[in-house]
């Protein structure tokens, strides 16, 4: 099932508009090319609607938020809704500052999202209207573990029901939930947290997967999360004695480039609750 969704990306080559942060914009573009999509980055309000109209999907990431890009995010999101194109929100650092929190909540209120992807602290902030995060990382007390998994799944399903968006909560254990079903995903490697931007890359890739299969957003988001985790595992096995996190970043992109539907199907490690 999940492999078919990767194959859809390879076959349809969706063009994805990214309003994303300047720390990881190049990596997001490259992961989109690697997985079979095509990237375009345009964050000026003067062209946000026009660019969105050309694209099959939209990825909004608030990682390096500034007042200039907020109107572009809103304009692009509303245009995508008008055209029926799926939109992904990555509320990076929501809860760390009032600007981030208010912007993420405003976007959630004014734009209909197909998927909201973030760590558990960011998603809790959106659900509660306030919160605190450790920069862009999840708070230690929020970490999803085997012991807290059932509670986290209930929370994710409730968030999905209330917002109408698939909740993709990523961490040591990933949860991708709709209102009734949730994929609990066990792929990935701890070293992925040592590379800036794996979450941003995943949000961009999720937009490509959902754009290629817009009628199956839950499964498409789960496939993207599994794919990123599988790529993290493959990349880690490739590391040599002198390789570090910079090589690991490149190896993740290489793994995404070579990943096919059959390999994803075989290596994806998940259960459905």
Backbone bond lengths (Angstrom), bond angles and torsions (degrees), N, CA, C in turn:
res aa  C-N    CA-C-N  psi(-1)  N-CA   C-N-CA  omega(-1)  CA-C   N-CA-C  phi
1 X - - - 1.469 - - 1.527 111.50 -
2 X 1.351 116.83 -51.07 1.462 119.82 -177.28 1.525 111.48 -68.68
3 X 1.315 116.35 -35.09 1.454 119.74 179.09 1.514 112.43 -61.67
4 X 1.319 116.45 -35.40 1.464 121.17 177.89 1.526 111.16 -60.86
5 X 1.326 116.40 -34.76 1.460 120.61 -177.93 1.526 111.49 -72.35
6 X 1.328 117.33 -35.10 1.466 120.11 171.59 1.525 109.94 -65.63
7 X 1.328 116.59 -43.05 1.459 119.90 179.17 1.533 111.35 -59.60
8 X 1.337 116.77 -34.69 1.467 120.21 176.86 1.524 111.40 -61.85
9 X 1.335 116.28 -40.07 1.467 119.59 178.25 1.521 110.04 -63.92
10 X 1.325 116.65 -45.69 1.466 120.89 -179.68 1.534 110.99 -60.34
11 X 1.325 116.34 -37.88 1.458 120.49 -175.39 1.524 112.73 -79.94
12 X 1.333 117.20 -36.27 1.465 120.35 -172.37 1.526 113.70 -97.42
13 X 1.318 118.41 -15.90 1.476 123.04 176.49 1.538 111.67 46.83
14 X 1.322 118.94 59.23 1.470 119.07 -175.79 1.529 112.86 -65.16
15 X 1.316 115.56 135.71 1.462 121.69 173.53 1.523 107.79 -83.64
16 X 1.317 116.31 123.92 1.469 122.12 -175.88 1.520 110.28 -116.47
17 X 1.333 115.62 124.89 1.458 121.81 174.72 1.523 108.32 -85.45
18 X 1.323 115.90 125.74 1.461 121.82 -179.23 1.520 110.40 -116.79
19 X 1.319 116.43 118.47 1.461 120.78 165.58 1.511 103.96 -104.70
20 X 1.308 115.21 96.13 1.458 119.94 -167.32 1.523 109.89 -133.27
21 X 1.321 116.07 -175.29 1.461 118.17 -171.72 1.522 111.90 -94.23
22 X 1.336 114.96 152.79 1.459 119.57 -172.44 1.522 113.11 -76.62
23 X 1.328 118.59 -8.92 1.460 120.28 175.99 1.524 110.66 -69.50
24 X 1.330 116.85 -37.53 1.463 120.42 -170.61 1.526 113.61 -125.07
25 X 1.319 118.09 13.16 1.461 120.05 -173.14 1.529 111.94 -59.46
26 X 1.321 117.93 -39.31 1.469 120.11 -179.47 1.521 111.28 -67.13
27 X 1.324 117.10 -41.14 1.462 120.40 178.16 1.526 111.12 -64.60
28 X 1.331 116.84 -37.75 1.464 119.83 177.75 1.525 110.60 -63.72
29 X 1.324 117.02 -42.07 1.460 120.30 178.16 1.520 110.92 -62.52
30 X 1.321 116.59 -42.10 1.458 119.64 -177.06 1.526 112.51 -72.03
31 X 1.325 118.39 -36.04 1.465 119.09 178.74 1.524 110.09 -68.47
32 X 1.342 117.05 -32.90 1.462 119.67 176.11 1.528 110.87 -65.79
33 X 1.309 116.87 -44.72 1.462 120.01 176.84 1.528 110.63 -62.31
34 X 1.331 116.61 -39.81 1.461 120.81 -177.97 1.521 112.33 -65.33
35 X 1.322 117.46 -38.73 1.469 119.80 -175.67 1.519 112.49 -83.70
36 X 1.329 117.71 -8.82 1.461 120.84 177.32 1.510 114.56 114.71
37 X 1.328 117.13 -2.64 1.454 120.77 177.81 1.516 111.65 -89.90
38 X 1.317 115.45 -170.09 1.453 121.21 179.22 1.526 108.05 -141.08
39 X 1.331 118.78 130.03 1.460 121.20 -174.91 1.518 113.67 -99.02
40 X 1.324 115.17 149.06 1.455 121.58 165.34 1.519 106.96 -140.99
41 X 1.319 116.87 135.67 1.452 122.78 -177.24 1.526 108.70 -119.31
42 X 1.321 117.24 115.95 1.461 121.71 179.87 1.516 107.66 -147.73
43 X 1.344 116.88 115.66 1.459 118.82 -173.57 1.527 113.66 -121.30
44 X 1.335 117.49 15.25 1.464 120.60 175.92 1.525 109.15 -91.59
45 X 1.316 116.22 133.55 1.461 120.24 -178.37 1.519 112.47 -59.90
46 X 1.346 116.39 -24.73 1.446 120.06 -177.96 1.519 114.53 -67.81
47 X 1.331 117.25 -20.71 1.464 119.57 -179.80 1.526 113.21 -127.28
48 X 1.322 117.58 2.10 1.471 120.59 -173.32 1.523 112.45 -58.53
49 X 1.323 117.06 -43.18 1.464 119.51 -179.19 1.524 111.66 -68.62
50 X 1.313 117.55 -42.82 1.467 120.88 -179.41 1.524 111.61 -62.18
51 X 1.322 116.22 -44.39 1.460 119.99 -179.79 1.521 110.00 -65.86
52 X 1.320 117.16 -43.06 1.462 120.53 179.18 1.521 111.01 -58.96
53 X 1.324 116.46 -37.87 1.462 120.35 -178.57 1.526 112.13 -64.47
54 X 1.320 117.33 -22.53 1.465 121.29 179.29 1.520 112.52 -82.52
55 X 1.325 116.71 -14.32 1.464 121.23 -165.90 1.528 113.20 -106.18
56 X 1.332 114.19 158.89 1.463 120.49 178.32 1.518 112.03 -88.11
57 X 1.326 117.18 -16.49 1.466 120.91 -179.50 1.512 110.75 -158.58
58 X 1.332 115.24 166.05 1.468 122.36 -177.11 1.519 109.48 -134.51
59 X 1.323 116.30 134.65 1.455 122.90 176.56 1.524 108.40 -119.70
60 X 1.339 116.98 118.91 1.465 122.31 178.43 1.523 108.51 -111.01
61 X 1.334 116.14 122.32 1.458 123.32 -176.50 1.526 107.94 -129.65
62 X 1.337 117.70 124.32 1.469 121.22 -173.92 1.524 112.60 -98.55
63 X 1.330 117.14 25.83 1.460 120.89 -172.50 1.515 115.24 -59.79
64 X 1.333 118.22 -43.00 1.464 120.80 175.94 1.531 107.33 -118.22
65 X 1.290 114.54 68.10 1.461 122.13 -171.79 1.523 111.52 -66.60
66 X 1.327 115.60 139.76 1.459 119.90 170.65 1.525 109.18 -149.44
67 X 1.318 114.94 161.12 1.464 120.08 -173.74 1.521 112.35 -62.63
68 X 1.324 117.70 -27.08 1.463 120.58 -178.31 1.521 112.51 -67.97
69 X 1.343 116.49 -35.93 1.466 118.93 -173.63 1.519 113.95 -89.58
70 X 1.326 118.11 -15.72 1.469 119.75 -178.69 1.530 111.49 -59.70
71 X 1.344 120.20 -46.86 1.472 118.87 177.18 1.523 112.80 -60.75
72 X 1.338 117.43 -33.63 1.461 120.40 177.71 1.523 110.88 -66.10
73 X 1.322 116.66 -40.19 1.465 120.57 178.34 1.524 110.78 -61.45
74 X 1.319 116.07 -45.80 1.463 120.11 -179.36 1.528 111.08 -66.03
75 X 1.322 116.80 -43.99 1.462 120.35 -178.98 1.529 110.97 -63.78
76 X 1.320 116.40 -44.42 1.461 120.48 179.97 1.520 110.94 -65.40
77 X 1.327 116.20 -43.09 1.459 119.73 -179.69 1.514 112.48 -62.14
78 X 1.316 116.60 -44.27 1.464 120.17 179.43 1.524 111.78 -66.46
79 X 1.334 116.53 -37.03 1.463 119.99 177.69 1.526 110.63 -65.29
80 X 1.325 116.69 -42.92 1.457 120.43 178.39 1.526 110.60 -61.37
81 X 1.331 117.11 -42.15 1.467 120.44 176.41 1.517 111.37 -60.04
82 X 1.330 115.43 -44.05 1.462 120.64 -179.51 1.528 111.35 -59.37
83 X 1.335 115.94 -36.84 1.465 121.27 -177.00 1.528 112.95 -91.71
84 X 1.315 117.50 -3.21 1.459 120.62 -179.57 1.513 114.54 75.61
85 X 1.347 117.16 25.82 1.464 121.51 179.55 1.531 109.54 -94.64
86 X 1.317 118.56 138.50 1.466 120.43 -178.40 1.530 112.55 -69.30
87 X 1.324 115.11 144.38 1.462 122.14 -178.87 1.527 109.16 -124.81
88 X 1.319 116.67 135.54 1.471 123.43 175.68 1.519 108.51 -111.00
89 X 1.321 116.49 135.28 1.464 122.41 174.86 1.519 109.84 -111.65
90 X 1.331 116.20 129.03 1.460 122.88 171.86 1.526 107.11 -115.96
91 X 1.347 117.52 99.11 1.467 120.89 -174.41 1.526 112.26 -84.49
92 X 1.323 116.56 61.62 1.467 122.12 -173.44 1.532 110.90 -55.25
93 X 1.314 116.31 124.49 1.456 121.17 175.13 1.516 115.18 73.01
94 X 1.333 118.55 10.81 1.466 119.29 176.57 1.530 108.54 -55.71
95 X 1.311 116.23 130.91 1.454 121.45 -174.55 1.517 113.15 101.72
96 X 1.337 117.58 -18.59 1.464 120.42 -179.28 1.515 112.17 -80.80
97 X 1.345 116.93 -28.01 1.461 120.81 177.31 1.518 109.12 -147.48
98 X 1.313 115.86 159.11 1.461 119.95 179.51 1.528 110.93 -65.35
99 X 1.332 118.18 -38.00 1.460 120.15 179.29 1.526 110.97 -61.12
100 X 1.311 117.01 -46.57 1.458 120.19 179.71 1.528 111.53 -62.79
101 X 1.308 115.21 -46.23 1.456 119.02 -177.93 1.517 111.39 -63.60
102 X 1.329 116.96 -48.14 1.465 120.51 -179.13 1.527 111.65 -63.92
103 X 1.334 116.48 -38.49 1.461 119.64 179.66 1.524 110.70 -66.00
104 X 1.322 116.69 -46.14 1.463 119.85 179.89 1.520 111.05 -61.98
105 X 1.326 116.86 -43.05 1.470 120.30 179.23 1.525 110.89 -66.34
106 X 1.336 116.66 -38.82 1.463 120.13 177.77 1.510 112.08 -63.85
107 X 1.328 116.50 -42.14 1.459 120.37 176.70 1.528 110.88 -62.24
108 X 1.312 115.91 -43.86 1.463 120.07 -179.39 1.525 111.49 -64.03
109 X 1.328 115.69 -30.63 1.461 120.21 -179.86 1.531 112.75 -78.18
110 X 1.330 116.37 -32.79 1.467 119.74 -172.02 1.526 115.28 -103.96
111 X 1.330 116.43 -14.28 1.465 120.95 -177.62 1.528 108.36 -123.95
112 X 1.307 116.67 139.85 1.471 122.04 176.41 1.525 108.34 -89.99
113 X 1.315 116.39 116.55 1.462 121.44 -176.30 1.523 111.04 -101.18
114 X 1.334 115.13 140.00 1.459 120.28 173.15 1.526 110.48 -77.05
115 X 1.341 115.81 -38.49 1.464 122.00 -178.39 1.519 108.98 -141.86
116 X 1.323 116.19 137.74 1.466 122.08 167.53 1.521 106.37 -114.75
117 X 1.344 116.58 117.55 1.458 120.85 -177.17 1.515 111.53 -117.44
118 X 1.315 116.45 122.65 1.452 120.55 178.44 1.509 110.39 -164.96
119 X 1.336 116.15 -179.24 1.455 118.11 174.10 1.525 109.28 -81.33
120 X 1.309 116.35 172.25 1.459 120.76 -172.00 1.532 111.54 -63.12
121 X 1.333 117.68 -35.75 1.467 120.03 -179.97 1.523 111.20 -66.94
122 X 1.333 116.95 -40.18 1.470 120.55 178.95 1.518 111.44 -65.70
123 X 1.324 116.99 -42.96 1.465 119.99 -179.78 1.521 110.63 -68.41
124 X 1.327 117.86 -37.56 1.468 120.15 175.74 1.518 111.08 -62.16
125 X 1.331 116.87 -38.49 1.462 120.27 177.28 1.521 110.72 -59.70
126 X 1.335 117.09 -43.91 1.460 120.35 179.04 1.525 111.03 -65.80
127 X 1.313 116.51 -37.18 1.464 120.06 -178.22 1.526 111.68 -70.52
128 X 1.340 116.31 -36.90 1.467 121.13 -174.37 1.523 113.23 -96.46
129 X 1.335 117.05 -17.35 1.451 120.82 -178.48 1.507 113.66 88.29
130 X 1.308 117.48 -4.05 1.470 122.25 177.15 1.516 107.59 -162.50
131 X 1.318 115.47 165.74 1.454 118.79 179.33 1.506 110.06 170.91
132 X 1.319 115.25 -173.45 1.460 120.33 176.69 1.511 108.16 -144.31
133 X 1.319 115.84 137.75 1.456 120.75 177.23 1.517 108.54 -128.02
134 X 1.317 115.48 162.62 1.464 121.40 177.37 1.517 107.48 -90.99
135 X 1.351 115.55 81.96 1.456 119.66 -174.01 1.516 109.07 67.32
136 X 1.330 116.26 -121.92 1.471 120.09 177.87 1.527 111.17 -101.66
137 X 1.338 117.35 7.13 1.460 121.12 -178.16 1.514 110.60 -101.16
138 X 1.324 115.41 155.85 1.457 120.46 176.77 1.519 109.60 -68.29
139 X 1.330 116.48 145.51 1.449 120.80 173.77 1.518 110.54 -66.01
140 X 1.319 116.72 147.55 1.463 120.73 -176.83 1.522 110.89 -58.19
141 X 1.322 116.84 -40.32 1.464 120.47 -178.52 1.509 114.14 -68.43
142 X 1.336 116.90 -15.13 1.464 121.00 -178.53 1.525 113.28 -92.56
143 X 1.322 118.11 -8.74 1.469 121.03 -172.15 1.528 111.30 -55.67
144 X 1.334 115.97 134.67 1.459 121.31 177.08 1.524 108.52 -81.82
145 X 1.327 116.60 122.38 1.456 122.79 178.27 1.527 108.39 -121.77
146 X 1.322 116.60 173.99 1.461 119.90 176.57 1.524 111.07 -59.49
147 X 1.342 115.30 -33.97 1.460 119.17 -179.28 1.526 112.07 -71.22
148 X 1.328 117.77 -33.36 1.467 120.85 -176.66 1.524 112.68 -100.55
149 X 1.337 117.40 6.14 1.458 120.82 -171.36 1.531 112.33 -62.52
150 X 1.306 118.23 -46.27 1.468 120.13 -177.54 1.522 111.07 -61.35
151 X 1.320 116.66 -41.88 1.469 120.45 178.09 1.527 110.69 -64.22
152 X 1.321 116.35 -41.74 1.466 120.25 179.57 1.525 111.12 -65.32
153 X 1.324 117.25 -37.32 1.464 120.77 177.85 1.523 110.33 -64.62
154 X 1.318 117.21 -42.31 1.470 120.15 177.29 1.520 110.80 -60.50
155 X 1.326 116.20 -42.62 1.459 120.81 178.32 1.527 110.89 -62.16
156 X 1.335 116.70 -45.12 1.465 120.80 -178.12 1.522 111.16 -63.77
157 X 1.320 117.30 -42.75 1.465 120.38 178.64 1.524 110.90 -63.77
158 X 1.317 116.43 -40.71 1.461 120.13 179.39 1.524 110.89 -64.70
159 X 1.328 116.76 -41.62 1.466 120.89 177.11 1.525 110.23 -61.35
160 X 1.321 116.78 -42.86 1.460 120.84 179.88 1.530 111.13 -63.67
161 X 1.319 117.08 -41.53 1.467 119.83 178.77 1.518 111.31 -64.02
162 X 1.316 117.24 -41.58 1.462 120.99 -176.39 1.524 112.84 -72.66
163 X 1.307 117.29 -33.76 1.465 120.45 -175.23 1.528 112.87 -98.56
164 X 1.318 117.17 -20.58 1.458 120.24 -174.45 1.511 113.51 77.71
165 X 1.335 117.27 6.11 1.462 122.59 -179.82 1.519 110.19 -108.69
166 X 1.303 116.94 148.17 1.454 120.71 169.51 1.524 108.02 -65.16
167 X 1.325 116.80 132.26 1.458 121.49 177.39 1.522 108.55 -96.34
168 X 1.323 117.14 115.06 1.464 122.06 177.38 1.524 107.74 -110.87
169 X 1.323 115.45 100.39 1.463 121.94 -175.87 1.524 107.85 -105.03
170 X 1.314 116.13 115.54 1.455 119.74 -172.69 1.516 111.81 -110.67
171 X 1.325 113.94 145.53 1.453 122.16 -179.39 1.518 108.32 -179.93
172 X 1.327 117.26 -150.61 1.464 120.27 178.13 1.525 110.51 -60.23
173 X 1.338 116.36 -38.81 1.457 123.43 168.56 1.521 106.31 -117.87
174 X 1.315 117.05 129.35 1.459 121.68 -179.13 1.525 109.84 -96.64
175 X 1.331 115.50 143.73 1.455 121.31 175.97 1.522 108.11 -126.07
176 X 1.316 116.64 125.65 1.465 121.80 175.67 1.519 106.02 -121.46
177 X 1.328 116.29 112.57 1.459 120.02 -167.82 1.514 113.19 -129.49
178 X 1.314 114.80 138.79 1.447 122.93 162.05 1.514 107.94 -100.10
179 X 1.313 116.84 -168.55 1.453 118.92 -178.01 1.509 114.30 -67.80
180 X 1.331 117.27 -27.15 1.462 120.82 -174.22 1.521 114.06 -117.75
181 X 1.319 118.36 -26.52 1.466 121.38 -176.75 1.515 110.47 -127.69
182 X 1.335 115.08 149.00 1.462 119.95 178.06 1.521 109.64 -138.13
183 X 1.329 115.91 134.99 1.454 122.44 171.03 1.527 107.84 -91.81
184 X 1.319 117.51 121.68 1.465 122.11 172.81 1.525 106.11 -100.89
185 X 1.321 116.55 117.78 1.462 122.37 -166.72 1.529 109.41 -114.98
186 X 1.341 115.12 131.84 1.464 121.17 -173.35 1.525 112.42 -116.01
187 X 1.311 117.73 17.09 1.462 121.14 176.45 1.528 110.56 -81.08
188 X 1.338 114.84 170.04 1.457 119.83 176.65 1.521 111.76 112.55
189 X 1.329 115.29 178.48 1.460 121.76 178.97 1.530 107.85 -145.21
190 X 1.349 117.62 142.88 1.470 120.04 -179.19 1.525 114.23 -55.42
191 X 1.326 118.18 -27.37 1.466 120.43 -178.24 1.518 112.02 -66.64
192 X 1.325 117.54 -17.28 1.466 119.36 178.18 1.522 111.44 -59.71
193 X 1.337 117.27 -26.96 1.460 120.54 178.03 1.523 112.45 -74.42
194 X 1.325 117.52 -8.84 1.462 121.67 178.40 1.522 112.57 -91.75
195 X 1.324 116.43 1.15 1.464 121.82 178.98 1.524 108.53 -114.65
196 X 1.332 116.85 121.23 1.454 119.95 175.71 1.521 109.60 -66.57
197 X 1.314 115.79 123.58 1.453 118.62 170.39 1.506 117.30 108.42
198 X 1.337 119.51 0.57 1.464 117.81 178.67 1.527 110.86 -64.54
199 X 1.320 117.24 -33.47 1.461 119.70 176.23 1.517 111.81 -68.41
200 X 1.321 116.37 -41.73 1.474 120.37 176.96 1.511 111.15 -62.61
201 X 1.322 116.21 -42.76 1.463 120.37 176.73 1.523 110.40 -59.29
202 X 1.322 115.94 -43.76 1.462 119.97 -179.38 1.520 111.52 -62.07
203 X 1.318 118.09 -41.18 1.462 119.96 178.65 1.519 111.30 -62.28
204 X 1.334 116.94 -42.21 1.460 120.30 177.21 1.524 110.86 -63.10
205 X 1.319 116.30 -43.59 1.460 120.37 179.99 1.519 110.73 -66.67
206 X 1.326 117.38 -37.61 1.458 120.89 176.88 1.518 110.85 -59.94
207 X 1.326 116.80 -40.79 1.466 120.09 177.95 1.525 110.89 -61.10
208 X 1.332 117.47 -37.96 1.464 120.69 178.25 1.522 111.19 -66.91
209 X 1.321 116.27 -44.08 1.465 120.11 -179.78 1.534 110.92 -63.58
210 X 1.322 117.03 -43.82 1.465 119.74 -178.55 1.529 110.04 -70.79
211 X 1.330 117.66 -36.69 1.466 120.42 177.62 1.525 111.24 -63.79
212 X 1.336 116.69 -32.91 1.466 120.65 -179.44 1.530 112.43 -79.75
213 X 1.331 117.04 -20.05 1.475 121.88 179.66 1.528 108.87 -139.41
214 X 1.328 117.69 64.26 1.465 120.70 -171.21 1.529 114.59 -65.75
215 X 1.316 116.99 -17.61 1.462 120.49 178.84 1.523 112.28 -85.39
216 X 1.322 117.47 -2.82 1.479 121.41 -178.23 1.533 110.16 -134.44
217 X 1.324 118.63 60.53 1.465 119.69 -173.81 1.524 113.95 -64.14
218 X 1.334 118.12 -36.45 1.465 119.74 -179.77 1.520 110.56 -64.11
219 X 1.315 116.42 -51.45 1.459 120.23 -178.65 1.522 111.34 -65.99
220 X 1.343 117.26 -37.81 1.458 120.54 -179.84 1.526 110.98 -64.96
221 X 1.325 116.78 -42.91 1.463 120.14 178.20 1.521 110.66 -64.94
222 X 1.327 117.22 -40.95 1.464 120.39 177.91 1.526 110.78 -63.07
223 X 1.326 116.98 -40.30 1.461 120.57 178.58 1.520 110.96 -62.56
224 X 1.336 117.01 -41.63 1.464 120.44 179.41 1.525 110.93 -64.22
225 X 1.322 116.79 -43.29 1.467 120.10 -179.56 1.527 110.50 -65.27
226 X 1.330 117.17 -43.84 1.465 120.15 175.76 1.525 110.73 -60.35
227 X 1.332 116.80 -44.15 1.464 120.74 -178.37 1.521 111.07 -60.48
228 X 1.314 117.03 -43.75 1.460 119.56 179.91 1.523 110.83 -64.00
229 X 1.319 116.52 -40.60 1.459 119.98 178.11 1.513 112.37 -65.46
230 X 1.325 116.62 -42.68 1.461 120.74 177.47 1.525 110.18 -61.60
231 X 1.323 116.68 -42.21 1.471 120.10 177.96 1.521 111.26 -62.62
232 X 1.323 117.72 -37.28 1.457 120.83 176.20 1.516 112.35 -63.10
233 X 1.326 116.29 -37.26 1.470 120.79 178.18 1.530 110.80 -69.43
234 X 1.323 115.95 -46.46 1.466 120.42 -179.82 1.530 110.53 -61.38
235 X 1.347 115.65 -43.83 1.464 120.25 -179.20 1.520 111.44 -63.21
236 X 1.320 117.17 -38.73 1.468 119.49 -178.65 1.530 110.92 -66.87
237 X 1.317 117.03 -37.41 1.469 119.62 178.45 1.527 111.69 -65.04
238 X 1.306 117.21 -22.51 1.462 121.87 -177.84 1.529 112.53 -83.33
239 X 1.322 118.66 -16.97 1.461 121.39 -173.59 1.518 111.80 -61.79
240 X 1.347 115.30 135.35 1.453 121.85 174.85 1.513 111.10 -98.74
241 X 1.308 116.23 179.74 1.466 122.08 -174.78 1.526 112.17 -59.80
242 X 1.326 118.14 -35.79 1.452 121.53 -176.00 1.530 112.91 -97.29
243 X 1.321 117.92 0.36 1.461 121.09 179.91 1.523 110.95 -79.43
244 X 1.339 114.96 146.90 1.460 120.88 176.64 1.511 110.49 -131.31
245 X 1.331 115.40 -153.94 1.468 117.73 -173.81 1.533 112.95 -70.35
246 X 1.334 117.91 -25.49 1.462 119.01 177.58 1.523 110.70 -68.63
247 X 1.324 116.72 -43.69 1.462 119.95 175.77 1.521 109.97 -63.56
248 X 1.330 115.58 -40.24 1.466 119.68 -178.39 1.526 110.85 -59.93
249 X 1.333 117.04 -42.05 1.468 121.03 176.95 1.521 110.48 -56.88
250 X 1.321 116.45 -47.48 1.463 119.64 -179.26 1.519 111.76 -65.94
251 X 1.338 116.08 -37.38 1.457 119.18 -179.62 1.528 111.54 -67.47
252 X 1.326 117.19 -31.61 1.468 120.03 175.60 1.528 109.92 -63.15
253 X 1.320 116.56 -44.87 1.470 120.16 178.93 1.523 110.07 -64.67
254 X 1.337 117.42 -41.47 1.466 120.77 176.45 1.530 110.50 -58.95
255 X 1.330 116.21 -43.63 1.464 120.26 -179.14 1.525 110.82 -63.00
256 X 1.331 117.15 -39.41 1.462 120.39 177.16 1.520 110.98 -64.23
257 X 1.319 116.45 -36.43 1.468 121.29 179.71 1.530 111.24 -63.35
258 X 1.314 116.46 -38.30 1.464 121.12 -175.19 1.537 113.16 -93.23
259 X 1.312 117.83 -11.86 1.464 120.44 -175.91 1.527 110.26 -65.55
260 X 1.324 116.43 134.84 1.458 120.68 175.10 1.522 109.86 -122.13
261 X 1.313 115.32 169.66 1.457 119.97 -175.60 1.509 113.14 -60.82
262 X 1.314 117.48 -38.58 1.468 120.87 -179.54 1.529 111.10 -63.94
263 X 1.339 116.91 -42.93 1.464 120.61 179.39 1.525 110.47 -66.55
264 X 1.318 116.53 -42.35 1.464 119.48 178.21 1.528 110.39 -60.88
265 X 1.309 116.78 -44.21 1.460 120.71 179.86 1.525 111.03 -59.97
266 X 1.315 116.16 -40.99 1.463 121.21 -176.70 1.534 112.15 -74.04
267 X 1.317 116.90 -35.01 1.470 120.27 -171.79 1.514 114.63 -97.73
268 X 1.330 117.62 -15.97 1.466 119.74 -179.39 1.525 109.90 -62.71
269 X 1.314 116.10 130.23 1.465 122.86 -176.75 1.526 108.52 -119.58
270 X 1.317 116.34 101.31 1.462 119.75 -176.40 1.516 111.07 -152.07
271 X 1.309 115.08 163.56 1.469 122.33 169.00 1.513 108.29 -134.15
272 X 1.314 116.54 154.92 1.453 122.00 -177.89 1.527 109.32 -109.72
273 X 1.318 115.62 125.85 1.475 121.19 179.20 1.529 109.61 -116.27
